Amino acid sequence: MKILVSDNLHRAGIRLLKKVADVEIATGLNEEELIEKIRDKDAILVRSATKVTANVIAAAKNLKVIGRAGIGVDNIDLKAATRRGIVVVNAPGASTITVAEHTIGLILSLARNIPFADASLKSGKWEKKKFLGKELKGKTLGVIGTGRIGSQVIKKAKAFEMNIIAYDPYVPEKLAKSLGIEIVTLNEIYKRSDFITVHVPLTDQTRHLIDRKAISKMKKGVCIINCARGGVVDEDALLDGLKSGKVGGAALDVFEKEPALENPLLKQKRFIATPHLGASTEEAQRYASTIACEEVIKVLQNKPALNVVNMPGLSAEAMESLGDYIGLANLLGGFCVQLLKGSITSIQVTYCGKLADDEGLNVLTNSIIKGLLSPILTGGVNLLNASVLAKNRGIKITESRREEVERFDNMIILDVKAGRYNIQVKGSVVGEEKRIVGIESYSVDLIPRGKMLLVKHEDRPGMIGKVATLLGENRINIGAMQVGRKKVGGTQLMVLNVDHEISEDVLSEIKDIKGVKKVQVVEL
Ligand code: NAD
């Protein structure tokens, strides 16, 4: 067997590869050179520099697997690989411990003024009194996001006898309890914490999670740490917080714009910056390399790999027949997760009509779960591992099939439970169009695309007009409208596709209309 390593990979992984194959190491190749090198190779190992394009994949006649020593696979043409039946594997979680340790390092640096005292002494001053620090013992640490890294930070902070509180609305109670700490609301985190550290992905929901309003709710002198993604903390708000003294110290490893050489925070007192070093350790590189190489070897030896990113296992025929339903399933998951609050506890999927006897329905269920979990988890949710990830989070998954179906020849009925809330959404592929045809027990016929406003209101004259007028007054254009009701004079569900952002103020105004019962926004 022949393997090409085309980026600088830690030698530990390469040693593993050499035990099973001939390994050629050639870095810094352009596309033409890569095409030449890859022709006879069974596998290629890359980090982020090598671009494994469709042209490269087309030339790689023997290629069975592409290994990425890291998490992101933007540099690999996944579609081209999948079409050719080439498995793509990666190494998520390789830097978990490293990032958690960096976070603890920054917390200690803030508590004991280490970088500030270092700079002062090196500038010729002996300012013992100025840098009076504080112990971590007994201080409250607020952890936002208790996934891989957040839970490791918790584990390490326990050793410092900190009082740890955490917020993660998507972690089931049982799993959260196993962390052995107090799970609280976001407001409690802000109100009670001496140190606040964020470990969430950057999503529409978490962008500027720590903003002016959040900072205003915090204790005076709070220290804020971000080793997650630039943008989770609003840097302007943080700068003002530091200037006013409301924020007693901050440490960022990640910035909204990187490299952050011109960032005004760099000139601010009691601010620590590291240049996106969170994952930069010899060990994290070693793990990324060994995990990716082990996965590549598993694929080459026909053993099940854990971190498969694509789904080349599905035959071309099955892929062809399920293509649109995979997209629909993903949309249904993405739609539901935005309507539910709290951690998902169970998912029930019913495949109806002509879908009932289709092969490969597990791919559809995984696509639903991918839609449900992708906005919550950091990368790595794919059509193969989605149900495993869901089960690891304590989510119960059940599938059933039903021959008969109302109105359509195919339908996916998705029931999702999150704590005491549950929602049912029905979807169908009509022609080549993916549609949502039922929400709870309301019949609708909705193209799930863009921004959607869902308003539940009393079924009486004038209600639709009031909402539409309010939107018009706020220059929000309505692209399409759907209404559904169970009985005349009961509750009606109105779904509007809108072309513009709906601000919190406009949402509150809609909620205040007499007869309006519930207002929600979904964006796909
Ligand atoms: P993860 O997917 O394991 O965990 C993320 C957690 O955030 C999940 O438990 C999820 O439920 C939770 N979450 C999602 N939305 C939330 C919200 N609105 N409020 C509260 N919790 C929410 O991810 P991870 O591997 O622990 O990574 C955490 C962060 O660290 C990510 O942003 C990742 O990109 C970043 N990261 C940074 C570096 C670095 O070099 N600094 C390296 C690796 C990862």
Boltz pocket constraint, residues with backbone or C-beta under 6 A from the ligand:
constraints:
  - pocket:
      binder: B
      contacts: [[A, 93], [A, 95], [A, 96], [A, 99], [A, 144], [A, 145], [A, 146], [A, 147], [A, 148], [A, 149], [A, 150], [A, 167], [A, 168], [A, 169], [A, 170], [A, 171], [A, 198], [A, 199], [A, 200], [A, 201], [A, 202], [A, 205], [A, 206], [A, 227], [A, 228], [A, 229], [A, 253], [A, 254], [A, 276], [A, 277], [A, 278], [A, 279], [A, 280], [A, 375], [A, 376], [A, 377], [A, 378], [A, 379]]
      max_distance: 6.0
